[in-house]
């Protein structure tokens, strides 16, 4: 996968003129531990419901955000934010390494404000109301 660098990633890479540090085989696990600790220190304590599958049984659990953050969450956030910022789905899929559209669409989330914005632009019929509801301006 080849991903073009933006100004943020260029600044990080420029910190290492001798090349990026070597990583061991368990780097992703170590990175996730550091990410969780940073999130805890930053106060990411809102509770979120997760669906887990111990064995073959579905189970709902509630965890603080800092316990569930991972590099995988970062990848999903990158994909969702890239779409919201106007990148084409095919381009985002190329950056994330997804080959199957069906899998990719399960992977990304679209926010409610974004849906209202694009629906309004496409059809010029919906506008948000202050309390978060929407109204049809043609009726």
Secondary structure, 3 states (H helix, E strand, C coil): CCCCCCHHHHHHHHCCCCCCCCCCCCHHHHHHHHHHHHHHHCCCCCEEEEEECCCCCCEEEEEEHHHHCCHHHHHHHHHHHHHHCCCCHHHHHHHHCCCCHHHHHHHCCCCHHHHHHHHHHHHCCEEECCCCCEEECCC
